[in-house]
């Protein structure tokens, strides 16, 4: 079991990352908040020994993905909030960043998940495959398809 200090440090360090991964799956701020809380509670209760903060981060992402899948299967799942409502609370450095975020969030969850883990969280294809428990070739294919969809979406947006 983690000490109170180590748990607090880990929670502060990884809370935003957990939320981003959860929101990329659930597209609902409330559900992502619930998932984040459940994941942090699981971290608090675990008796697992972590080799490093990177090991802990990988474990947290795996638990987050599982928690999101559980929430998505729930018959009481809340309706997702309009993406624009949440997006309006975010700050982007460039207007193009907002367009990219909207395009990523419009992707199917299987593409959104690999984009978030690979580009936003910095995991390699092999690490992303391990976290999502899919073959590395599948991650590569999903990344390629997601990039193609994003390219199409963003070039169409530029034409308008």
Phi, psi and omega in degrees: 000142181287148172289161180300320181294316181293321177297314180300316179298315180294318180298315179295322183287323190248357183302314180295320179297316179299315180298315181299315179296315180296317181293325179296330177278315194265335181056031178217125181298317181296315179294321178295321176297316178299315180297316179301314179297317180294322179293316179294326176295319177298320177297317181297322185275342186292147174253013179294141176261124181262136181287329183199176176292329177294320177297317179296318180299316179297317178298317180296320178295316179299316179294322178297314179300315179296319179296319179296318178297322178295317179295319180297329179279344185296132178291343181262015182304131178288157174290144178291144176285155176302133182304325182298325179298314179289318182300327180292342178273349181272153176247128180244143180288323182234147176302327180296329179297322178295317178298316180297316179300314179299318180294318179296316182291341178278347179292157173299150186303325182293330177276320179300316183298315181291325177297313181297313182291320184283309186271317185275324181262349173079021178278150176284172178299316180296317179294318178299318178300317179296320180293322181268354180057050175227160180295148178304324179298325178293320177299314179300317178296315180295322177297315180298315180294320179295316178300319180296317178296319179296318179299314179299312182299314184287326178287326175294321180295323180293326180292333182282000000 
